[in-house]
Amino acid sequence: MERSALNRASALAGALSPGQLRALSFIALVVVWEAAALIAQSRVLPDVVEVSASFYDHLVHGKLLADLGITLFRVITAFVMAMAIGTVIGIVMGNSRAADNLFDGWLILFLNIPALVTIILCLIWFGMTEFAAILAVAINKIPNVVVTVREGARAIDRDLLEVAEVFRVGRRRTFFTFYLPQLYPYLMASGRSGIALIWKIVLVVELLGRPNGIGFRMHGFFQYFDIAGLLAYTLAFIFVMLMVEMAIVEPLERRANRWRK
C-alpha cells in the first residue's frame, strides 16, 4: 500500500515540469508554515497573513524598496570583486605548483578566519564606511572562490591545450576557446554558492556598521520583537535572489555548458 502510494507520487512528480514542481514545493512550505503558526498561536511565529500585511505596509509606506536596493548594491559589488580577484588567484595557483605551495598556507588561514572577525577589523581599520563594508564581505568570499577555481584549473584537459598549441592558436584564443569553457562549471558553482553566502554576510555588516540596508532594519525589528517585519524583509530579499537565480544564473549556466553537449 505504501509502495503503491510512493509510486503514484513519483509518477505525478515525473509528469510535472521543474517550474511546476518548484511552485508546488513553495505552496507546501506555505501550508506547513500556516499550520505551525495556527498550532503555536504565538507572537514569535506570525502567520502568513500577518507577514503579508507587514510586507505590504513596509513596501508602500516604509523603506523596503530603498533598503532592498542598498543591500543589493552591496551584494553585487562585493560579489563581483570577490569573483574577479578569487578567479585570478585560483587560476594562478591551479597552474603553478610554486604559487600553490607559496600561498596555500595563506589560503587556509583566510578560510578559517571567522567572518565576524574580518568584519570588525575592516570597520576598525577603515572606519564605518561603504568601502570597509564591501571590502569585509569580499575578503570573506575570496578564499572560497580561490579553492573552487584552483580545483577547476587543476582539472583542465591539458591535451586539449596541447592541440591548440600544435595548431598555433594564439594565447588569447586558446584561453577563451579551450581553457575558460572547461572552467565554467567551477565558476558557476563558486558563483552560485557565493551569492548566497555574500548576502548573509552583508546583513551582518549592515547590522554592525551601516545606517541603512536590510541588516540595519532587521536590528530594529529585533529590538522591538517585530518578527513579522523581520520575516517580511527576509522574504523580500529571498524573492529577489530567486529571481536573479532563475533569470540570470540558470540561463548563464545552461549557456556555459552548451559546449559539453
N, C-alpha and C positions, 0 to 999 in steps of 0.2 A: 504493500500500500504506500509506504513512504517512498520506495524507489520509483513507483509509478508517478507520484506527485512531483518528485525531483526531475524525472524525465520530461514531464509536461512543462515544468517551469523552465528547464533547459531549452526545450524546443521553442517555447514562447520567446525566451531571451534571444535565441538564434534568429527568430523571424523579425526582430526589431532592428532598426538601424542604430548606429552608435549614438546619434543625436537623440533618438527616442529613448534609448537606454539611459543616457545621461539625465534627460528630463525626468524619467521615471524614478531614478535614484534620488534626485533632489526633492521630488514630491514625497517620497518615502521618508526622507530626512525631516521635512517639514511636519509630516504626520507624527513622527516619533517625538519631535520637539514639542508639538502642541499637546500630545498626550502626557508627556513628562511634566509640562507646566500645569496642566489640569490636575494631575495627581499631587504634585508638590504643593500647589497653592501658596507659593512663597514669593516674597518681593524680590528675592535674588534670582528667580527664574521666571522672568516675564514671558507671556505667551506671544504668539506670532502677531496677533492684532496689536498688542501694546508696542511691540518693537516696530511694527509697520507705521503706527501713528507717530512714534518718536522720529523715525526716519523722515516722514513727510514734513514734520514740524521743523526739523533741522535743515531739510532741503529747501523749504520755501521761506522760512522765517529766520533760519540760523546761518551758520557759516560753513556748512558741509561742503559745498562746491569749492569754496576758496581753500579750505583745509585740504581737501582731496587733491586739488591742483598743486598746492605747495608740496605735499608729500610725494606726489607722483613725479614732480620735477626732481626732487632729491633722489628718489629711487632710480630714475632713468640716468641721471648724471653719474651717480656712484656706480651703477651697473656698467655703463659704457667705459668708465675709467678702469674699473676692475677687470673687465673682459679684455680691453686693449693691452693693458700692462701685463696681466696674467698670461695672455696668449703669447706675447713676445718672449717672456721669460720661460714659459713652458716649452716653446719650440727650441729655444737655445739649449735648455737643459736636456731635452729629449734627443738632441742631435750631437751634443758634445759631452763626452764622458768626463772630461776635465771640469767643465762648468757644472755638471751634475754633482760630482764629488765635492766641488768647492762650495756650492750653495745648498746642498741637501740639508746640512745642519741648520742653516738659516730657515729653510722651509719648514722643518719640523718644529723649530722654535716658534715661528709665527702661527703655525697651525694650532699650537697648544696654548697660545696666549688667549685668555678669556676676552670675549667681545667687550664686556663691560670695562675691563682694564684699558683696552685700546681707546674706547670712547672717552673715558675720564682723562687719560693722558693727553689726548688730542685737544680736548676742551681746555685743559690747564695750560698746555704749551702754546696753543694758537688762539686762545680766547673763545668766548661764546659767539663764534662767527659761523657764517654759512660754509666757508671753506673748511673749517675744522670739523663741522658736522659731516660733510660729504666725504672728506678725507678719512675720517674714522670708519665710516661704512665701507669705503673702498678697500682699506687696509685689511679689514676683516674678511673680505671675499677673495682678494687676490691669491692667497695661498691655495685655496680650493681650486681656483681656475688653473693655477700652475700645475697642480698634481694631475688633474684630468687631462690637460693638454700635453703634458710631458709623456703620459702613458700613450696618448694617441700618436705623438711623434715617434715613440719607440716602435709602435706597431705599423708604421708606414712600410709599404711594399717597396723595398729598395730595388728589386728587379725592374720595376716599372720606371723608376728614376734612371736606372742604367740604360734602359731602352731609349728614353728621351735624350740621354747624353750621347748615345751612339748615333742617333739621327740628328744630332747637333741642334736640338731645340734650345732656344735661349733660356737663360736662368729665370727670367720673369715669366715666360710662358710655362716653363716646367713647374714653377711654384703654383701658379694659378690653375693650371690644367691637370697636373698629375699629383702634386703634393697636397694642396689645400682641400680638394674634394675628399681625399682619404681622411682628412682631419675633421670634416664637417660633423660626423656623428658625435665626436668628443666635444666639439664646440657647442653643439646643440644641447648635449647632456649637461654641460657646465652652465650654459645659459639658462636652461630650464630650472635647474636646482638653484642657480644663483639669484634669479629674480625673486624666488620665494623666500630665500634667506635674507636678501638685502632689505626687503620692505619691512621685515620683522626687526632688523637691526635699526632701520631708520626710525621706527616708532620709539625705540629706547633712547636714541639720540635726541629726538624731539621732546621726549618726556624729561630728559635731564638738562638739555641746554638750548632749546629753541622756544621762542614765544608764539609759535603758531604750528599748524600741521595737525594731523590726526593724533599723533602720540601726545602732543601737548594737550589737546582737547580731552583725551582719554584720562589724563591725570586729573582733570576737573571732575569728570564723571566718577572716578574712583573716590575722590574726596566727598562727593555728595551721594555715594552709593546709587548712582543712576545707571543701573545695569541695562535698561532699555536703550538709553543713549549710547552706551558703550557698544552694545551689540549692533545698533543701527550703523554707527560709524565703521565698525569692523566689517559688517556685511557689505557696506557700500564699496569699501576698498577691495574686498574679495571679488565682488562683482566686476569691478574694473579690471582686475588682474585676470579673471576668467575670460573677459572679452579680449584682452591682449593675447592670451594663450590661444584662443580659437581663431582670432582674426589675423594675428601676426606670426606667433611662434609655430603653430602647426603647419600653416602653408609654407613657411620657410623651411621647416624640417622635411616636408614632402619634396620640395624643390631641391634641397641639398642632397637628398638620397636618390634622385632620379637616375644618376649615373650607374647605380648598382643594378638597375632593372635591365 
